[in-house]
Amino acid sequence: MSSFYETEADRNDYMLIFPFTSSSVGAHFHKSLEFVYCLEGKTEFFIDGTRYVLNKDEIYAVPSYSVHYNKNLGENKILSFVFAHNYFHDFEKSYPNLIFPPILTNQESNRKIRDFLEDFFHFFVKNDYNYQNIPFLKRQAIINEFLYELVKIYPLEPLNNKKLNNVILDILTYINLHYKEQLTVNIVADHFGYCPQYFSEIFNKHVGCNFNTYINNIRIENVLNELKNPNNKKTLTSIVFDHGFNSLATFYRALNRKKENH
């Protein structure tokens, strides 16, 4: 599971298109917009606690700050298109307080979108997978054309800011800031004014795993990232303790469990 808040995706000029196959992505969110096209097979998506199944030639539209993740449903091939909210301003001026529905299911019409995305991906590859090699106006034109093609196919929906989703974001932000501490369900539930049982229920539903699994996965990711740092001079034991684990044994158990789930 990746860290819940993808800070890199929220750079003002960020843009990325990338394929992935038969893999699950943990709960995360970003201000950037994301559109996920299922090229082959199918996958299970969750957005703000609601489950969707994405079939071949269907598109999953993720609005800003929505907690989302997917679970693999066998062999599949996915193409994900992520771009900073900055590029979305033209759309918002034309369609204030409106957004795409979460699942875009017109498979026949979507195949034209597929051609567009695959052409753009090849263009992206030619630019060394680096959006900064593409002039800003070109990037904006690509995104505007993409959104315009979708608007021609799909009626928009009112933008609905859900209070519970905002609470989930606050909880994940709190965990990310304090994951090095000895956090427990009781401590975090009490901080947000919930009883532990209800807190666990809404957390599991929206994030897709229990509290302990989630915080250990964040700790694991940060341990592994620090180990990859060529300037690191600390021991594994020191790094493990620095990132919130209380023993090497606990770290290895959590790491093995994470590998088993992938």
Contacts in CASP RR format, 6 or more apart in sequence:
PFRMAT RR
TARGET T0000
AUTHOR 0000-0000-0000
METHOD contacts of the structure
MODEL  1
MSSFYETEADRNDYMLIFPFTSSSVGAHFHKSLEFVYCLEGKTEFFIDGT
RYVLNKDEIYAVPSYSVHYNKNLGENKILSFVFAHNYFHDFEKSYPNLIF
PPILTNQESNRKIRDFLEDFFHFFVKNDYNYQNIPFLKRQAIINEFLYEL
VKIYPLEPLNNKKLNNVILDILTYINLHYKEQLTVNIVADHFGYCPQYFS
EIFNKHVGCNFNTYINNIRIENVLNELKNPNNKKTLTSIVFDHGFNSLAT
FYRALNRKKENH
1 25 0 8 1.000
1 26 0 8 1.000
1 27 0 8 1.000
1 69 0 8 1.000
1 209 0 8 1.000
1 213 0 8 1.000
1 214 0 8 1.000
1 217 0 8 1.000
1 218 0 8 1.000
1 221 0 8 1.000
1 258 0 8 1.000
2 25 0 8 1.000
2 26 0 8 1.000
2 28 0 8 1.000
2 221 0 8 1.000
3 28 0 8 1.000
3 176 0 8 1.000
3 218 0 8 1.000
3 221 0 8 1.000
3 222 0 8 1.000
4 27 0 8 1.000
4 28 0 8 1.000
4 29 0 8 1.000
4 67 0 8 1.000
4 172 0 8 1.000
4 175 0 8 1.000
4 176 0 8 1.000
4 207 0 8 1.000
4 214 0 8 1.000
4 218 0 8 1.000
5 28 0 8 1.000
5 29 0 8 1.000
5 30 0 8 1.000
5 172 0 8 1.000
5 173 0 8 1.000
5 176 0 8 1.000
6 28 0 8 1.000
6 29 0 8 1.000
6 30 0 8 1.000
6 32 0 8 1.000
8 14 0 8 1.000
9 16 0 8 1.000
9 30 0 8 1.000
9 31 0 8 1.000
9 32 0 8 1.000
9 82 0 8 1.000
9 84 0 8 1.000
10 30 0 8 1.000
10 31 0 8 1.000
10 32 0 8 1.000
10 84 0 8 1.000
10 85 0 8 1.000
11 84 0 8 1.000
12 84 0 8 1.000
12 86 0 8 1.000
13 84 0 8 1.000
13 86 0 8 1.000
13 131 0 8 1.000
13 132 0 8 1.000
13 136 0 8 1.000
13 139 0 8 1.000
14 32 0 8 1.000
14 82 0 8 1.000
14 83 0 8 1.000
14 84 0 8 1.000
14 131 0 8 1.000
15 82 0 8 1.000
15 83 0 8 1.000
15 84 0 8 1.000
15 87 0 8 1.000
15 131 0 8 1.000
15 134 0 8 1.000
15 139 0 8 1.000
15 143 0 8 1.000
16 80 0 8 1.000
16 81 0 8 1.000
16 82 0 8 1.000
16 83 0 8 1.000
16 131 0 8 1.000
17 79 0 8 1.000
17 80 0 8 1.000
17 81 0 8 1.000
17 82 0 8 1.000
17 117 0 8 1.000
17 120 0 8 1.000
17 121 0 8 1.000
17 124 0 8 1.000
18 79 0 8 1.000
18 80 0 8 1.000
18 121 0 8 1.000
18 129 0 8 1.000
19 39 0 8 1.000
19 77 0 8 1.000
19 78 0 8 1.000
19 79 0 8 1.000
19 80 0 8 1.000
19 121 0 8 1.000
20 77 0 8 1.000
20 78 0 8 1.000
20 80 0 8 1.000
21 75 0 8 1.000
21 76 0 8 1.000
21 77 0 8 1.000
21 78 0 8 1.000
22 72 0 8 1.000
22 74 0 8 1.000
22 75 0 8 1.000
22 76 0 8 1.000
22 77 0 8 1.000
23 72 0 8 1.000
23 262 0 8 1.000
24 69 0 8 1.000
24 70 0 8 1.000
24 71 0 8 1.000
24 72 0 8 1.000
24 261 0 8 1.000
24 262 0 8 1.000
25 69 0 8 1.000
25 70 0 8 1.000
26 69 0 8 1.000
26 70 0 8 1.000
26 208 0 8 1.000
26 217 0 8 1.000
27 46 0 8 1.000
27 67 0 8 1.000
27 68 0 8 1.000
27 69 0 8 1.000
27 172 0 8 1.000
27 206 0 8 1.000
27 207 0 8 1.000
27 208 0 8 1.000
27 209 0 8 1.000
27 214 0 8 1.000
28 67 0 8 1.000
28 68 0 8 1.000
28 69 0 8 1.000
29 65 0 8 1.000
29 66 0 8 1.000
29 67 0 8 1.000
29 68 0 8 1.000
29 169 0 8 1.000
29 172 0 8 1.000
30 64 0 8 1.000
30 65 0 8 1.000
30 82 0 8 1.000
31 64 0 8 1.000
31 65 0 8 1.000
31 84 0 8 1.000
31 85 0 8 1.000
32 64 0 8 1.000
32 82 0 8 1.000
32 83 0 8 1.000
32 84 0 8 1.000
32 85 0 8 1.000
33 61 0 8 1.000
33 62 0 8 1.000
33 63 0 8 1.000
33 64 0 8 1.000
33 82 0 8 1.000
33 83 0 8 1.000
33 85 0 8 1.000
33 87 0 8 1.000
33 88 0 8 1.000
34 61 0 8 1.000
34 62 0 8 1.000
34 68 0 8 1.000
34 80 0 8 1.000
34 81 0 8 1.000
34 82 0 8 1.000
35 59 0 8 1.000
35 60 0 8 1.000
35 61 0 8 1.000
35 62 0 8 1.000
35 80 0 8 1.000
35 81 0 8 1.000
35 82 0 8 1.000
35 146 0 8 1.000
36 45 0 8 1.000
36 54 0 8 1.000
36 59 0 8 1.000
36 60 0 8 1.000
36 62 0 8 1.000
36 70 0 8 1.000
36 78 0 8 1.000
36 79 0 8 1.000
36 80 0 8 1.000
36 81 0 8 1.000
37 57 0 8 1.000
37 58 0 8 1.000
37 59 0 8 1.000
37 60 0 8 1.000
37 78 0 8 1.000
37 79 0 8 1.000
37 80 0 8 1.000
37 81 0 8 1.000
37 110 0 8 1.000
37 113 0 8 1.000
37 114 0 8 1.000
37 117 0 8 1.000
38 54 0 8 1.000
38 55 0 8 1.000
38 56 0 8 1.000
38 57 0 8 1.000
38 58 0 8 1.000
38 59 0 8 1.000
38 60 0 8 1.000
38 76 0 8 1.000
38 77 0 8 1.000
38 78 0 8 1.000
39 56 0 8 1.000
39 57 0 8 1.000
39 76 0 8 1.000
39 77 0 8 1.000
39 78 0 8 1.000
39 79 0 8 1.000
39 114 0 8 1.000
40 56 0 8 1.000
40 75 0 8 1.000
40 76 0 8 1.000
40 77 0 8 1.000
41 55 0 8 1.000
41 56 0 8 1.000
41 73 0 8 1.000
41 74 0 8 1.000
41 75 0 8 1.000
41 76 0 8 1.000
41 77 0 8 1.000
42 53 0 8 1.000
42 54 0 8 1.000
42 55 0 8 1.000
42 56 0 8 1.000
42 73 0 8 1.000
42 74 0 8 1.000
42 76 0 8 1.000
43 53 0 8 1.000
43 54 0 8 1.000
43 70 0 8 1.000
43 71 0 8 1.000
43 72 0 8 1.000
43 73 0 8 1.000
43 76 0 8 1.000
43 78 0 8 1.000
44 51 0 8 1.000
44 52 0 8 1.000
44 53 0 8 1.000
44 54 0 8 1.000
44 70 0 8 1.000
44 71 0 8 1.000
44 72 0 8 1.000
44 73 0 8 1.000
45 51 0 8 1.000
45 52 0 8 1.000
45 53 0 8 1.000
45 54 0 8 1.000
45 60 0 8 1.000
45 68 0 8 1.000
45 69 0 8 1.000
45 70 0 8 1.000
45 103 0 8 1.000
46 52 0 8 1.000
46 68 0 8 1.000
46 69 0 8 1.000
46 70 0 8 1.000
46 71 0 8 1.000
46 206 0 8 1.000
46 208 0 8 1.000
47 60 0 8 1.000
47 62 0 8 1.000
47 66 0 8 1.000
47 67 0 8 1.000
47 68 0 8 1.000
47 102 0 8 1.000
48 66 0 8 1.000
48 67 0 8 1.000
48 68 0 8 1.000
48 162 0 8 1.000
48 164 0 8 1.000
48 165 0 8 1.000
48 168 0 8 1.000
48 206 0 8 1.000
49 67 0 8 1.000
49 205 0 8 1.000
49 206 0 8 1.000
49 208 0 8 1.000
50 102 0 8 1.000
52 60 0 8 1.000
52 102 0 8 1.000
52 103 0 8 1.000
53 73 0 8 1.000
54 60 0 8 1.000
54 70 0 8 1.000
54 103 0 8 1.000
55 105 0 8 1.000
55 107 0 8 1.000
56 107 0 8 1.000
57 107 0 8 1.000
57 108 0 8 1.000
57 110 0 8 1.000
57 111 0 8 1.000
57 114 0 8 1.000
58 103 0 8 1.000
58 104 0 8 1.000
58 105 0 8 1.000
58 107 0 8 1.000
58 110 0 8 1.000
59 103 0 8 1.000
59 104 0 8 1.000
59 110 0 8 1.000
59 113 0 8 1.000
59 150 0 8 1.000
60 102 0 8 1.000
60 103 0 8 1.000
60 104 0 8 1.000
61 99 0 8 1.000
61 100 0 8 1.000
61 101 0 8 1.000
61 102 0 8 1.000
61 103 0 8 1.000
61 104 0 8 1.000
62 68 0 8 1.000
62 102 0 8 1.000
63 99 0 8 1.000
63 100 0 8 1.000
63 159 0 8 1.000
64 85 0 8 1.000
65 165 0 8 1.000
65 169 0 8 1.000
66 165 0 8 1.000
67 165 0 8 1.000
67 168 0 8 1.000
67 169 0 8 1.000
67 172 0 8 1.000
67 206 0 8 1.000
67 207 0 8 1.000
69 207 0 8 1.000
69 208 0 8 1.000
79 114 0 8 1.000
79 117 0 8 1.000
79 118 0 8 1.000
79 121 0 8 1.000
81 117 0 8 1.000
81 120 0 8 1.000
81 146 0 8 1.000
83 139 0 8 1.000
83 143 0 8 1.000
87 139 0 8 1.000
87 140 0 8 1.000
87 143 0 8 1.000
88 143 0 8 1.000
88 147 0 8 1.000
90 140 0 8 1.000
90 144 0 8 1.000
91 144 0 8 1.000
91 147 0 8 1.000
95 151 0 8 1.000
95 156 0 8 1.000
97 158 0 8 1.000
97 159 0 8 1.000
98 156 0 8 1.000
98 157 0 8 1.000
98 158 0 8 1.000
98 159 0 8 1.000
99 156 0 8 1.000
99 157 0 8 1.000
99 158 0 8 1.000
99 159 0 8 1.000
100 150 0 8 1.000
100 154 0 8 1.000
100 156 0 8 1.000
100 157 0 8 1.000
101 154 0 8 1.000
101 155 0 8 1.000
101 156 0 8 1.000
101 157 0 8 1.000
104 110 0 8 1.000
104 150 0 8 1.000
104 153 0 8 1.000
104 154 0 8 1.000
106 153 0 8 1.000
106 154 0 8 1.000
109 153 0 8 1.000
110 153 0 8 1.000
112 149 0 8 1.000
113 146 0 8 1.000
113 149 0 8 1.000
113 150 0 8 1.000
113 153 0 8 1.000
116 145 0 8 1.000
116 146 0 8 1.000
116 149 0 8 1.000
117 146 0 8 1.000
120 142 0 8 1.000
120 146 0 8 1.000
123 134 0 8 1.000
124 131 0 8 1.000
124 134 0 8 1.000
127 133 0 8 1.000
127 134 0 8 1.000
131 139 0 8 1.000
164 202 0 8 1.000
164 206 0 8 1.000
165 206 0 8 1.000
167 192 0 8 1.000
167 202 0 8 1.000
168 202 0 8 1.000
168 203 0 8 1.000
168 206 0 8 1.000
168 207 0 8 1.000
170 192 0 8 1.000
171 188 0 8 1.000
171 192 0 8 1.000
171 203 0 8 1.000
172 207 0 8 1.000
174 188 0 8 1.000
174 191 0 8 1.000
174 192 0 8 1.000
175 183 0 8 1.000
175 188 0 8 1.000
175 214 0 8 1.000
175 215 0 8 1.000
175 218 0 8 1.000
176 218 0 8 1.000
179 215 0 8 1.000
179 218 0 8 1.000
179 219 0 8 1.000
179 222 0 8 1.000
179 243 0 8 1.000
179 244 0 8 1.000
180 219 0 8 1.000
180 242 0 8 1.000
180 243 0 8 1.000
180 244 0 8 1.000
181 244 0 8 1.000
182 244 0 8 1.000
182 246 0 8 1.000
183 215 0 8 1.000
185 196 0 8 1.000
185 199 0 8 1.000
185 200 0 8 1.000
185 211 0 8 1.000
185 212 0 8 1.000
186 196 0 8 1.000
188 199 0 8 1.000
188 211 0 8 1.000
189 195 0 8 1.000
189 196 0 8 1.000
189 198 0 8 1.000
189 199 0 8 1.000
189 200 0 8 1.000
192 199 0 8 1.000
194 202 0 8 1.000
199 211 0 8 1.000
200 210 0 8 1.000
200 211 0 8 1.000
203 210 0 8 1.000
203 211 0 8 1.000
203 214 0 8 1.000
204 210 0 8 1.000
207 214 0 8 1.000
209 217 0 8 1.000
213 257 0 8 1.000
216 245 0 8 1.000
216 254 0 8 1.000
216 257 0 8 1.000
216 258 0 8 1.000
217 254 0 8 1.000
217 258 0 8 1.000
219 243 0 8 1.000
219 244 0 8 1.000
219 245 0 8 1.000
219 251 0 8 1.000
219 254 0 8 1.000
220 251 0 8 1.000
220 254 0 8 1.000
220 255 0 8 1.000
220 258 0 8 1.000
222 243 0 8 1.000
223 239 0 8 1.000
223 240 0 8 1.000
223 243 0 8 1.000
223 245 0 8 1.000
223 251 0 8 1.000
226 232 0 8 1.000
226 234 0 8 1.000
226 239 0 8 1.000
226 242 0 8 1.000
226 243 0 8 1.000
227 236 0 8 1.000
227 239 0 8 1.000
232 239 0 8 1.000
234 242 0 8 1.000
236 248 0 8 1.000
237 248 0 8 1.000
240 247 0 8 1.000
240 248 0 8 1.000
240 251 0 8 1.000
245 251 0 8 1.000
245 254 0 8 1.000
END
